[in-house]
Amino acid sequence: MSHAGFWNDEQNSTQTVKQLKILKSTIEPWQTVFNKYQELKEIVDILKEEDKELITDLTRNIDILLNDVDKLNFKVLFSGEFDKNNAILSINAGAGGTESCDWVSMLFRMYTRFVESHRYNIKTIDILFGEEAGIKNITALIEGEYAYGYLKAERGVHRLVRISPFDANKRRHTSFASVDVIPEIDQDIDLKIEEKDLRIDVYRSSGPGGQGVNTTDSAVRITHIPTGLVAQCQNERSQYQNKQTALSILKARLYELERKKKEEELLKTYGQEKKKIEWGSQIRSYVMHPYNMVKDHRTDYETGNVNSVMDGNIDEFIEAYLKSQKFLPGRQAGKEIR
């Protein structure tokens, strides 16, 4: 950065500054903790047994240091290639009509609260509302450091058991929704998409009940013909902006598809296998009747405070999953086999 002419190349300088910021955010917290450790060690070396007040203060500071180390150790779990990237979150309703659509809207609210608690930004890219209530499917961009690292733990089928508010007979219903999370890919990733392989459709954005929210055909849907992957966007103001966002999402999904193919050839330890959105395939159950419990079936971690979980307090579920994945056989210390 100190070289002459560095700032003349805007693209290169921006990328370098971004890289520097990431490196500092990784190194500086560890350096701070190490400095605290050295200070406490020096105090221990001169400590006298009769100095009870100093011993009490030292014990308190050691507890603080250990807590800081635990937090940094958790960050070691984020050693994947794209863990620091933004995340593209998609939620789709399973079988069950209005019940499942309402479940999607509840999950989206849960993730929105989680995002807000981590001071991330969330931006709705595409949404299709249910015919009566709720959301059939929704795609959102989560912007923030380690957004993908956190949310990749949520990929899979989520099951809800409750007394249905849409059932006049107040019967118990089970609903399913699938959550998919992929990293947003930087523009400098080498992934060529041929124009002839794309089908681009434009349409008018719509709100609940089919009400038009735009007077022009600004929404864009892009289909990658060879793979059948689809990306669409209706949130931006212009057709051009929607097209660029949809292309970015398509690029991320294509990259993720290729990455999964390569990983499956080595070892089937990455993410979750694609499963039907139905009974027996869920990664987590949210039970609101006849008792209150949220249980992750991958780690057996559970809690009885369903309301807290639905308010976005899912950090402990994510941490339990990431720790379980880190020490699975077939993984090298500190990183996944790729």
Secondary structure, DSSP 8 states (H G I E B T S, - for coil): --STTGGGSHHHHHHHHHHHHHHHHHHHHHHHHHHHHHHHHHHHHH--TT-HHHHHHHHHHHHHHHHHHHHHHHHTT--STTTTS-EEEEEEE-SSTHHHHHHHHHHHHHHHHHHHHTT-EEEEEEEEE-SSSSEEEEEEEEESTTHHHHHGGG-EEEEEEEE-TT-TT--EEEEEEEEEEEE---TTS-----GGGEEEEEE--B-GGG-BS-SS--EEEEEETTTTEEEEE--SSSHHHHHHHHHHHHHHHHHHHHHHHHHHHH-S-SS-----SSTT-EEEEEE-SSS-EEEETTT--EES-HHHHHTT--HHHHHHHHHHHHTSTT-BTTB---
